Each structure stands twice: as C-alpha cells, then as structure tokens.
Amino acid sequence: MIKEITVEPLVDHPSAVETIAGWFEAEWPAYYGLGGPGSALRDVRAYANQGGLPVGVVALRSGSVCGIAALKAQSISSYADVSPWAAAGFVHPSLRGHGIGSLLLGALEEQACKLGFGRIWCGTSTAQSLLQRCGWQLRETVIHEGENLGIFSKML
C-alpha cells in the first residue's frame, strides 16, 4: 500500500473535476467518448456533492488526485429498488494494485453509513476480487449492456 494516500470528499477538490472527466472518457470510451450516451463532466460535477446522493470521494497522493469513487442512488435498472450503489471507481493506471481502490471503497462505505444506509451495492465486471477482499458478497451475475456483471452487496 502507498502510505501517502489520503481520501477526501470530491466537493473539496473542484479543480480535479475536469481531470477526472478526462479519465472517465479514456477509461470508458463507449459510454463517455464521442457519440456515447454519457457526459463525464456532468457526472463528475454531480459527484462533487455532500450531504446526499450522489457523492464522490477522491484519493490524493502528495496532494494530487489519483483516484475517485462515487456513491449514487441507482445503477442497474433491474435493481432499481435498492440503494445506494458504489460506482465510478477509478484509480490512475500507474497506481493500480497498491490498495487505493480499497481505501476509496472504504470511504464510500463510511459515506453510506453517514447517510443512514445499512447496506451498499455494486455492479462490476472488473472489480470483483477487490470487492470480495473488502468483505462484499456476490449476490448474482447478470448480463447488463452486453457484459457479465457481478452484483455485490455489503451490510454496513
């Protein structure tokens, strides 16, 4: 684990919004790229919130943003009756594998508790081992937008 990592609310780092939006566009081009249905800048701006959903947290290394995660009300349409969802997890590629994702996930769990939630959810095709290491339970695997997603939850 990299020791100089801290996790703070995104709302406290507005200058990072455009950088993070660029990361989202590069990481998820089918959704956030040209012609895609999403707006990375709109989503990241929405995560720069506090006191309710959505809310984002950022990982900082020596004061520079190196990762983000968000807690949002909805994610997977077939699970519209449950909330909140851990989403938008991203760690800069040069720093992956050093525990930053675990720190971000833990911060989202804290945010969910502060907001009064007793369970948190996540749908992922890429972070299943991270969630399992952090004590999340696989509920089922579904096909969502052509991808196999693991649907996980964790009691808080």
C-alpha positions as CSV (number, residue, x, y, z in Angstrom):
1,M,0.0,0.0,0.0
2,I,1.2,3.5,-0.8
3,K,1.4,5.3,2.6
4,E,0.9,8.9,1.4
5,I,-2.6,8.3,0.1
6,T,-5.5,10.2,1.7
7,V,-9.2,10.1,0.7
8,E,-11.3,13.3,0.8
9,P,-14.6,14.5,-0.5
10,L,-14.6,15.5,-4.2
11,V,-16.5,18.6,-3.3
12,D,-13.3,19.9,-1.6
13,H,-11.3,19.5,-4.8
14,P,-13.3,21.3,-7.6
15,S,-10.1,21.8,-9.7
16,A,-9.9,18.0,-10.2
17,V,-13.3,17.7,-11.9
18,E,-12.1,18.2,-15.5
19,T,-9.1,15.9,-15.0
20,I,-11.4,13.1,-13.6
21,A,-13.8,13.6,-16.5
22,G,-10.9,13.1,-18.9
23,W,-10.0,9.9,-17.1
24,F,-13.6,8.6,-17.5
25,E,-13.6,9.4,-21.2
26,A,-10.4,7.5,-21.7
27,E,-11.4,4.5,-19.5
28,W,-15.0,4.1,-20.7
29,P,-15.0,5.5,-24.3
30,A,-18.1,3.6,-25.4
31,Y,-20.1,5.4,-22.7
32,Y,-18.3,8.7,-22.3
33,G,-16.5,9.1,-25.6
34,L,-17.7,10.9,-28.7
35,G,-21.1,9.6,-29.6
36,G,-21.5,7.8,-26.3
37,P,-24.7,8.3,-24.2
38,G,-22.9,9.7,-21.1
39,S,-21.4,13.0,-20.2
40,A,-18.3,12.5,-18.0
41,L,-18.2,16.2,-17.0
42,R,-21.8,16.2,-16.0
43,D,-21.4,13.0,-13.9
44,V,-18.3,14.1,-12.2
45,R,-19.8,17.5,-11.4
46,A,-22.8,15.7,-9.8
47,Y,-20.4,13.7,-7.6
48,A,-18.9,16.9,-6.2
49,N,-21.8,17.0,-3.7
50,Q,-22.1,16.5,0.0
51,G,-24.9,15.6,2.4
52,G,-26.8,13.4,-0.1
53,L,-26.6,11.2,-3.2
54,P,-24.7,11.3,-5.4
55,V,-21.5,11.9,-3.5
56,G,-17.9,11.4,-4.6
57,V,-14.6,10.8,-2.8
58,V,-11.1,11.2,-4.3
59,A,-7.8,9.6,-3.4
60,L,-4.9,12.0,-3.2
61,R,-1.2,11.2,-3.4
62,S,1.0,14.0,-2.2
63,G,-1.9,16.4,-2.8
64,S,-2.6,15.2,-6.4
65,V,-5.8,13.4,-7.3
66,C,-5.1,9.8,-8.3
67,G,-8.5,8.1,-7.9
68,I,-12.2,8.6,-7.5
69,A,-15.3,6.6,-6.4
70,A,-18.9,7.7,-6.1
71,L,-22.0,6.7,-4.2
72,K,-25.2,7.1,-6.2
73,A,-28.8,6.3,-5.8
74,Q,-29.2,4.0,-8.8
75,S,-27.1,2.0,-11.2
76,I,-28.5,-1.3,-12.5
77,S,-32.1,-0.9,-13.8
78,S,-33.1,-4.4,-12.7
79,Y,-32.1,-3.4,-9.2
80,A,-34.0,-0.1,-9.1
81,D,-35.5,-0.9,-5.7
82,V,-32.1,-0.9,-3.8
83,S,-29.7,1.9,-3.0
84,P,-27.1,3.2,-2.7
85,W,-24.5,2.0,-5.3
86,A,-20.8,2.2,-5.2
87,A,-19.9,3.4,-8.7
88,A,-17.4,5.3,-10.9
89,G,-14.4,3.6,-9.2
90,F,-11.2,4.6,-10.9
91,V,-7.5,4.6,-9.9
92,H,-4.9,6.1,-12.2
93,P,-3.4,3.2,-14.1
94,S,0.1,3.9,-12.8
95,L,-1.0,3.4,-9.2
96,R,-3.3,0.4,-9.5
97,G,-2.6,-2.6,-7.3
98,H,-1.5,-0.6,-4.3
99,G,-4.6,-0.6,-2.2
100,I,-6.1,2.7,-3.3
101,G,-9.3,1.1,-4.6
102,S,-9.8,-0.5,-1.1
103,L,-9.3,3.0,0.5
104,L,-11.9,4.5,-1.9
105,L,-14.3,1.7,-1.3
106,G,-14.0,2.1,2.5
107,A,-14.6,5.8,2.2
108,L,-17.8,5.1,0.2
109,E,-18.9,2.7,2.9
110,E,-18.4,5.4,5.5
111,Q,-20.4,7.9,3.4
112,A,-23.2,5.4,3.1
113,C,-23.3,4.9,6.9
114,K,-23.3,8.7,7.5
115,L,-26.3,9.0,5.1
116,G,-28.2,6.3,7.1
117,F,-27.9,3.3,4.8
118,G,-27.5,-0.2,6.2
119,R,-26.4,-1.9,3.0
120,I,-24.4,-0.8,0.0
121,W,-24.5,-2.3,-3.6
122,C,-22.1,-2.5,-6.5
123,G,-22.3,-3.9,-10.0
124,T,-19.0,-4.6,-11.7
125,S,-17.3,-6.6,-14.4
126,T,-13.7,-5.6,-13.4
127,A,-13.5,-5.2,-9.6
128,Q,-14.9,-8.5,-8.3
129,S,-11.7,-9.5,-6.5
130,L,-11.4,-6.1,-4.8
131,L,-15.0,-6.3,-3.5
132,Q,-14.5,-9.8,-2.2
133,R,-11.3,-8.9,-0.4
134,C,-13.2,-6.0,1.2
135,G,-15.9,-8.3,2.6
136,W,-18.6,-7.8,-0.1
137,Q,-20.9,-10.7,-1.0
138,L,-21.7,-11.8,-4.6
139,R,-25.5,-11.8,-5.0
140,E,-25.7,-12.9,-8.6
141,T,-24.2,-12.5,-12.0
142,V,-26.3,-10.7,-14.7
143,I,-25.9,-9.6,-18.3
144,H,-26.0,-5.8,-18.4
145,E,-25.5,-3.9,-21.6
146,G,-23.8,-7.0,-23.1
147,E,-21.4,-7.5,-20.2
148,N,-21.3,-10.1,-17.4
149,L,-21.7,-8.1,-14.1
150,G,-21.3,-9.4,-10.6
151,I,-23.9,-7.8,-8.3
152,F,-22.5,-7.4,-4.9
153,S,-23.7,-6.0,-1.6
154,K,-22.3,-5.4,1.9
155,M,-24.1,-4.9,5.2
156,L,-22.7,-1.8,6.9
